[in-house]
Amino acid sequence: MPITEFLARNAKIYGQELCLTEINLDLQESHNVTWREYELIENNPAGEYRREMTWGVFDEKANRLANLLLKRGIKKGDKVAILLMNCLEWLPIYFGILKAGAIAVPLNFRYTAEEIKYCLGLSDTVALIFGPEFIGRVETICDQIPKVKTLFFAGEDRPSFAENYDRLTANCSSDAPNIKLSDEDDAAVYFSSGTTGFPKAILHTHQSLMSACYTEAEHHSQTREDNFLCIPPLYHTGAKMHWFGSLLSGSKAVLLRGVKPEWILKTVSEEKITIVWLLVPWAQDILDAIERGDVRLEDYELTQWRLMHIGAQPVPPSLIRRWKKQFPNHLYDTNYGLSESIGPGCVHLGTGNIHKVGAIGIPGHNWDVKITDENGGAIPLGQVGELVVKGPGVMKCYYKDPEATAAAIKNGWLFTGDMARMDKDGFIYLVDRKKDVIISGGENLYPVQIEDFIRAHKAIKDVAVIGLPHERLGEIAAAIIELKPDCLCTEEEIQAFCAPMPRYKRPRKIIFDIVPRNPTGKIEKPRLREKYGGSSLVAIQTEK
């Protein structure tokens, strides 16, 4: 069943009930209001900028956009791109594209103008809906994207090269268009993180989206009483697919624009949030703020907060131990997935398996998982191999890239490129990305293992381990270390801290620098390799 039918159902049953709230505390601090719909709530001492939407309005807005697209000659199977920051318009626009039978193409809001142009061309996009933050980038390329016949601008002060999204949709019918959709129809194109160059276009069907709904609902048991706090970017599969649990249950959600620890805790408290999905850096920042005394948990009402879960990257076990110390009553889950295996976890820990923290977990709802050698063959239990997954959320293909598709999908199994092992209880432990494995003197080094060890140092905020060329050993492990504010640490201290590790695993070069992460929290190791690949810094030997 197409996912749009759940929206129509919610509008019919819960039409007058609140479904989405957008809160922008960054606007409150900067007083830089960019959307006319923001209103300063009267008698609200916090003075936050806030907007709300009911299920009925959500469905009407989606229908109006669908009818506008059809009116403009956009037909079933055409691609329509979304380039917006998280906002109240985002999800109605996404569903409006689907209701028209078109294919939604969410774009990363950090893309440069060249990357936007590349992704629009690769996906054969014919229309683009963009927000005020992207006027400069879109203007730079608007004469270089001939396939994109229509530019809609969502916001005030419309640029001359685009049409007004608000005005045009307001004049369209709010009735659902008569477009028949099936599970097999193409629904969305997402882009890989682009950590190895320009991103690949990943094509998913309506079946993929529906499978994400059911997987999320099974993993986290959303009910009508829940309220989900969504902070990660909606262009990414993870954030939106976790929200699909709210869609399925007809429950509320809050879009928070801002990641400061006090903003997150304030929103959880005042909005009566029950479920929060965090990225590792944000969870780390919350814990650091608590431990420094910058925030006091007793200042917030948090008793209703029942679940915190993390995904999009490996989660240090030490982080979860710290979290459970501060929030002993929280359920916790780790979710593992890829854009190619859409949704809220083809592998997940499960809220009842806290004793297995460190594992990414067991196969997700409706998913099969195995660990294989480089040829796809079985390997002995406990040995490291490639993680491969199979389920209803596996992508249809890499769009217009049959060779890459054939390399990634074999007999229905998606080869993830992640190295993992399975214990005797069937729990899977992520070891590292296949391409990130460092081969030093004939030994395989897995950066995630080294990072987890080093991250336990009290002065360290973040760490990334990469391989750098070495004349004798082929590669050596280098640790890029970001210290916590007001913390000092020397190279000798790091060496001493790493002494308990096996000799061959110890990083041979220590670099103090910022650890760059993308919007979904993944370490941008290609940037670090580019920056330090030709470094003339003297390697710090952990042992002669």
MARKE-940230 format. One line per 8 residues: number of its first residue (from 1); for each residue x, y, z of C-alpha. Coordinates in Angstrom, 3 decimals. Last residue first. Example, Ala and Ser with C-alpha at 12.3 -4.5 7.8 and 13.67 -1.06 7.14 Angstrom:
2
2	13.670,-1.060,7.140  12.300,-4.500,7.800
This chain:
544
544	60.493,1.545,18.533  57.203,1.822,20.405  54.339,4.291,20.144  56.259,6.060,17.392  55.161,9.608,16.756  55.350,10.178,13.016  57.077,13.436,12.077  54.721,15.792,10.318
536	55.404,16.061,6.603  51.736,15.629,5.741  50.970,14.360,2.276  47.902,12.400,3.236  47.080,14.884,6.004  44.473,17.181,4.480  43.232,14.838,1.770  43.064,11.951,4.231
528	41.206,14.174,6.694  38.702,15.287,4.081  38.248,11.663,2.968  37.586,10.765,6.628  34.436,12.833,6.941  33.266,11.351,10.230  29.570,10.501,10.047  27.212,12.634,12.131
520	24.289,12.859,9.722  25.118,16.457,8.789  28.750,15.498,7.944  31.489,15.279,10.564  34.890,16.985,10.716  37.248,16.076,13.598  38.940,19.322,14.669  42.714,18.988,15.148
512	45.392,17.457,17.348  47.449,14.975,15.342  48.993,11.788,16.750  50.961,9.463,14.462  51.894,5.868,15.124  48.437,4.868,16.313  48.588,1.727,18.486  47.095,-1.333,16.837
504	50.385,-3.162,16.156  51.431,-2.901,19.806  48.277,-4.436,21.224  46.505,-1.775,23.264  47.484,-1.247,26.914  49.971,1.515,25.859  47.283,3.717,24.258  47.001,5.985,27.327
496	50.794,6.368,27.456  50.906,7.424,23.816  48.015,9.822,24.357  49.819,11.381,27.307  53.021,11.707,25.259  51.120,13.530,22.524  50.015,16.065,25.068  46.611,16.903,26.486
488	44.848,20.076,27.536  41.148,20.506,28.171  39.381,23.895,28.148  36.929,22.749,25.483  37.114,18.980,24.829  39.978,17.837,22.644  39.720,16.800,19.003  42.136,13.999,18.104
480	43.257,12.911,14.644  44.775,9.475,15.176  47.114,8.174,12.464  47.421,4.461,11.713  50.324,3.533,9.465  50.291,2.336,5.884  52.601,0.429,3.560  54.811,-0.647,6.450
472	58.203,0.416,5.040  57.496,3.624,3.094  54.390,4.653,5.032  51.204,6.088,3.540  48.560,7.323,5.998  45.637,5.307,7.314  42.924,7.083,9.238  41.770,7.181,12.847
464	39.192,9.775,13.870  38.735,11.067,17.402  36.208,13.165,19.292  35.816,15.021,22.593  38.989,13.774,24.253  40.062,14.998,27.680  38.521,12.086,29.602  40.200,9.399,27.505
456	37.533,6.816,26.564  37.669,8.052,22.955  41.048,6.365,22.525  39.621,2.850,22.821  36.570,3.462,20.654  38.742,5.114,18.010  41.095,2.118,17.874  38.201,-0.285,17.336
448	36.602,2.039,14.777  39.907,2.266,12.866  40.121,-1.475,12.081  43.759,-2.462,11.550  44.536,-5.407,9.273  48.147,-6.588,9.703  50.493,-7.041,6.731  52.901,-4.328,7.904
440	49.990,-1.921,8.207  46.806,-2.611,6.268  44.262,0.028,7.329  40.568,-0.803,6.893  38.670,2.323,5.815  37.435,0.918,2.481  35.737,-2.011,4.181  34.095,0.324,6.673
432	34.769,-0.801,10.197  34.271,-3.451,12.864  30.515,-3.456,13.338  29.495,-6.052,15.898  26.549,-8.322,15.108  24.615,-10.241,17.759  23.738,-13.850,16.921  24.293,-15.233,20.423
424	27.584,-16.896,19.423  28.981,-13.550,18.263  28.797,-12.101,14.748  31.542,-10.095,13.058  31.529,-6.968,10.921  33.165,-5.198,7.990  30.966,-2.678,6.213  30.843,-2.452,2.416
416	27.096,-3.017,2.585  26.674,-5.897,0.138  22.929,-5.933,-0.485  21.516,-9.433,-0.993  18.812,-9.944,-3.623  20.840,-12.494,-5.577  23.760,-10.060,-5.659  23.225,-6.340,-5.061
408	26.236,-4.005,-4.622  28.447,-4.965,-7.579  25.478,-5.334,-9.919  24.178,-1.917,-8.872  27.588,-0.296,-9.400  27.699,-1.721,-12.914  24.080,-0.803,-13.676  24.598,2.896,-12.859
400	21.660,4.925,-14.225  20.023,5.095,-10.788  21.808,2.867,-8.286  19.192,0.190,-8.030  15.879,-0.939,-6.547  17.131,-0.191,-3.061  16.801,-2.775,-0.302  13.868,-1.932,1.959
392	11.956,-5.193,1.509  14.820,-7.232,2.980  18.308,-8.643,2.523  21.542,-7.668,4.245  25.276,-8.259,3.776  27.967,-7.476,6.355  31.458,-8.178,5.035  33.741,-10.421,7.072
384	35.447,-10.578,10.443  35.546,-13.953,12.214  33.328,-14.715,15.195  31.406,-17.552,13.572  33.331,-19.146,10.714  32.852,-17.642,7.251  30.125,-18.200,4.636  30.767,-17.266,1.013
376	29.984,-13.909,-0.603  33.243,-13.826,-2.542  34.955,-11.366,-0.172  33.973,-13.483,2.818  30.501,-13.297,4.311  28.565,-12.122,7.383  24.789,-12.587,7.247  21.581,-10.570,7.701
368	17.889,-11.047,6.975  15.382,-8.209,7.468  11.611,-8.165,8.126  12.069,-6.378,11.497  15.749,-5.661,12.019  18.443,-8.336,12.112  20.346,-8.339,15.426  22.444,-5.735,17.150
360	24.868,-2.944,16.397  26.955,-4.506,19.155  28.792,-2.335,21.666  25.951,-2.484,24.154  24.968,-6.145,24.461  23.621,-5.935,28.016  21.280,-3.195,26.742  19.416,-5.875,24.825
352	15.765,-5.191,25.651  15.558,-1.982,23.620  16.685,-3.740,20.458  20.208,-3.557,19.044  19.184,-2.816,15.478  20.062,-4.135,12.033  18.087,-3.238,8.902  17.478,-0.112,10.938
344	15.184,2.881,10.614  14.875,3.141,6.895  16.264,2.538,3.508  18.746,-0.221,2.808  20.685,1.723,0.135  20.574,4.827,2.317  22.358,2.650,4.830  21.304,1.124,8.113
336	22.217,0.494,11.725  20.014,1.513,14.634  21.117,1.498,18.268  18.402,1.370,20.910  17.998,2.656,24.455  15.148,2.639,26.936  15.670,5.414,29.419  15.271,4.886,33.148
328	18.959,5.264,34.071  19.316,8.671,32.387  22.595,10.150,33.722  24.350,6.817,34.305  22.625,5.313,31.268  24.149,8.040,29.121  27.683,7.484,30.442  27.420,3.761,29.688
320	26.012,4.658,26.278  28.977,6.894,25.481  31.496,4.289,26.650  29.995,1.811,24.187  31.057,4.146,21.332  28.271,4.295,18.717  29.189,3.544,15.091  27.387,5.881,12.701
312	23.945,6.783,11.284  22.026,5.687,14.391  21.157,6.565,17.958  18.120,5.898,20.130  16.693,7.556,23.199  13.418,6.221,24.563  11.037,6.955,27.449  11.056,10.728,27.934
304	7.912,11.257,30.087  9.983,11.877,33.240  11.958,14.690,31.605  10.598,17.860,33.160  13.624,20.147,33.150  15.543,22.203,35.741  16.437,19.025,37.657  18.597,17.992,34.702
296	21.007,20.836,35.363  22.805,22.332,32.376  26.267,23.932,32.216  27.352,21.782,35.167  30.411,20.477,33.364  29.070,16.901,33.605  25.657,17.917,32.284  27.164,19.891,29.370
288	29.491,16.981,28.525  26.559,14.554,28.554  24.485,16.750,26.252  27.457,17.318,23.932  28.084,13.567,23.657  24.468,12.906,22.785  24.741,15.624,20.136  28.016,14.259,18.713
280	26.618,10.680,18.524  23.496,11.541,16.562  20.230,11.639,18.431  16.746,10.183,17.952  14.427,11.302,20.722  11.199,9.627,21.857  8.777,10.777,24.598  8.720,14.554,24.125
272	6.497,16.481,26.533  6.805,19.644,24.423  8.151,21.737,27.313  10.633,19.217,28.694  11.884,17.621,25.487  12.173,21.096,23.960  14.154,22.461,26.910  16.422,19.402,26.900
264	17.192,19.805,23.189  17.691,23.561,23.450  19.948,23.201,26.515  22.124,20.663,24.700  22.561,22.924,21.646  21.363,21.185,18.493  19.185,23.683,16.648  16.144,23.553,14.404
256	13.788,21.273,16.295  11.077,19.493,14.303  8.491,18.164,16.752  6.359,15.071,16.238  2.840,14.017,17.147  1.144,10.648,16.790  -0.961,9.049,14.049  0.598,5.635,14.790
248	1.822,5.002,11.222  2.849,8.601,10.644  4.671,8.734,13.977  6.590,5.570,13.059  7.339,7.223,9.707  9.266,9.814,11.722  12.057,7.232,12.034  12.042,7.012,8.234
240	12.352,10.776,7.892  15.347,11.059,10.171  17.196,8.044,8.752  16.672,8.528,5.014  18.439,11.886,4.950  16.743,14.931,3.415  14.959,15.355,6.750  18.105,16.579,8.481
232	18.608,15.345,12.059  16.568,16.987,14.867  13.308,15.042,15.076  11.671,14.860,18.517  8.901,12.255,18.524  5.764,12.683,20.634  4.083,9.481,21.755  0.543,9.088,23.044
224	-0.873,7.804,19.746  1.482,4.861,20.069  4.997,4.135,18.844  6.337,0.651,19.567  10.034,1.364,18.963  11.301,-1.528,16.838  7.986,-2.726,15.396  6.803,0.778,14.495
216	10.153,1.563,12.869  10.132,-1.627,10.802  6.513,-1.144,9.727  7.032,2.378,8.489  10.364,1.541,6.831  8.691,-1.282,4.895  6.188,1.239,3.582  8.936,3.460,2.225
208	10.699,0.549,0.528  7.438,-0.698,-1.003  6.906,2.769,-2.462  10.070,2.197,-4.478  13.648,3.326,-3.892  16.342,4.630,-6.255  19.804,5.514,-4.927  21.759,8.202,-6.799
200	25.506,7.902,-6.125  27.382,10.730,-4.448  30.384,12.601,-5.881  33.648,11.446,-4.340  34.346,8.669,-1.845  32.453,10.102,1.131  29.525,11.045,-1.109  27.007,10.357,1.611
192	24.885,8.368,-0.819  22.047,10.189,-2.510  18.347,9.505,-2.250  15.921,9.055,-5.124  12.304,8.512,-4.170  9.051,6.771,-5.081  9.350,4.321,-7.972  6.163,2.286,-8.379
184	6.228,-1.346,-7.200  4.050,-0.709,-4.155  1.355,0.731,-6.388  0.075,4.231,-7.056  -3.029,5.425,-8.906  -3.240,9.158,-9.422  -6.642,10.809,-9.026  -5.439,13.921,-7.242
176	-6.424,14.387,-3.584  -8.607,17.442,-3.052  -6.946,20.636,-1.804  -7.358,22.264,-5.208  -4.741,24.773,-6.320  -4.662,28.533,-5.734  -2.780,28.297,-2.440  -0.195,26.106,-4.207
168	0.763,28.965,-6.539  0.994,31.615,-3.853  3.099,29.559,-1.462  5.502,28.171,-4.116  6.302,31.567,-5.653  8.153,31.103,-8.936  11.918,31.322,-9.449  14.456,33.424,-11.430
160	13.355,36.737,-9.935  14.189,35.714,-6.374  11.194,35.468,-4.028  11.421,37.729,-0.997  9.613,35.361,1.382  9.775,31.586,1.396  9.372,28.424,-0.668  10.773,29.148,-4.149
152	9.641,26.931,-7.022  11.998,26.395,-9.973  10.568,24.675,-13.063  12.175,23.348,-16.269  15.058,21.516,-14.616  16.482,19.549,-17.558  18.518,22.579,-18.676  20.515,22.817,-15.427
144	23.329,25.264,-16.261  21.375,28.544,-16.349  20.107,28.013,-12.785  23.616,27.167,-11.547  24.767,30.272,-9.653  21.182,31.307,-8.862  20.678,27.982,-7.092  23.695,28.522,-4.831
136	22.798,32.110,-3.996  19.121,31.401,-3.307  19.872,28.396,-1.091  19.068,29.659,2.417  15.770,31.071,1.168  14.242,27.672,0.365  14.140,25.385,-2.664  11.637,23.401,-4.732
128	13.241,22.003,-7.890  11.560,20.636,-11.015  12.635,18.360,-13.897  15.201,16.176,-12.089  17.083,13.729,-14.327  18.695,12.154,-11.217  22.287,12.617,-12.423  21.599,16.153,-13.614
120	20.018,17.342,-10.381  22.764,15.612,-8.404  25.582,17.259,-10.395  24.007,20.722,-10.255  23.540,20.458,-6.489  27.137,19.266,-6.133  28.395,22.209,-8.167  26.351,24.698,-6.112
112	27.823,23.230,-2.942  25.828,20.651,-1.051  25.314,21.313,2.637  21.505,21.193,2.402  21.691,17.598,1.165  19.081,17.127,-1.555  15.804,15.188,-1.389  14.653,13.806,-4.773
104	10.956,12.862,-4.641  9.635,10.793,-7.552  6.364,11.857,-9.161  3.039,10.058,-8.812  1.407,13.375,-7.919  0.772,12.015,-4.430  4.506,11.327,-4.071  5.442,14.939,-4.830
96	2.816,16.165,-2.394  4.195,13.787,0.239  7.648,15.355,0.045  6.190,18.871,-0.013  4.011,18.119,3.023  7.147,16.756,4.767  9.368,19.789,4.182  6.933,22.667,4.706
88	7.193,22.664,8.521  10.947,23.142,8.326  14.219,21.238,8.193  16.382,23.148,5.711  15.181,22.904,2.170  16.365,21.653,-1.217  13.659,19.295,-2.496  13.939,17.793,-5.988
80	11.110,16.690,-8.288  11.711,13.699,-10.578  9.164,12.571,-13.193  7.743,9.048,-12.795  4.098,10.029,-13.047  3.764,13.331,-14.823  4.811,16.923,-14.354  2.711,18.879,-16.830
72	2.458,22.066,-14.799  -1.101,21.223,-13.707  0.181,17.886,-12.431  2.772,19.671,-10.290  0.168,22.114,-8.976  -2.248,19.282,-8.163  0.410,17.478,-6.151  1.319,20.713,-4.372
64	-2.304,21.292,-3.348  -2.699,17.667,-2.240  0.354,17.846,0.038  -0.910,21.090,1.561  -4.341,19.532,2.169  -2.813,16.458,3.818  -0.713,18.528,6.225  -3.678,20.829,6.916
56	-5.802,17.862,8.003  -3.016,16.285,10.063  -2.636,19.539,11.971  0.287,21.944,11.672  2.207,24.081,14.152  4.730,26.899,14.009  7.132,28.193,16.649  9.591,30.931,17.350
48	10.588,30.937,20.995  10.086,33.875,23.331  10.958,31.940,26.487  8.622,34.193,28.459  5.652,33.064,26.357  2.787,35.444,26.958  2.235,35.730,23.220  4.076,33.261,21.009
40	6.394,35.067,18.620  5.039,34.104,15.235  6.847,32.377,12.433  4.708,32.299,9.306  6.707,35.125,7.698  9.696,32.864,7.406  13.227,34.291,7.620  13.210,35.534,11.217
32	16.684,36.706,12.200  16.176,37.539,15.861  19.550,35.796,16.429  18.688,34.089,19.700  15.032,33.432,18.942  15.881,32.447,15.400  18.229,29.766,16.738  15.413,28.560,18.950
24	13.496,27.408,15.894  10.588,25.197,16.847  8.501,23.391,14.255  5.450,21.452,15.395  3.867,18.615,13.463  0.814,16.402,14.007  -1.731,18.496,15.905  -5.271,17.139,15.818
16	-8.056,18.593,13.690  -7.800,15.943,10.953  -7.338,12.947,13.255  -9.524,10.362,11.471  -9.686,11.732,7.911  -6.302,13.442,7.943  -4.729,10.335,9.469  -6.187,8.137,6.724
8	-4.999,10.479,3.968  -1.491,10.422,5.457  -1.596,6.635,5.695  -2.702,6.440,2.060  0.386,8.392,0.980  2.531,5.442,2.066  1.443,3.410,-0.941  0.000,0.000,0.000
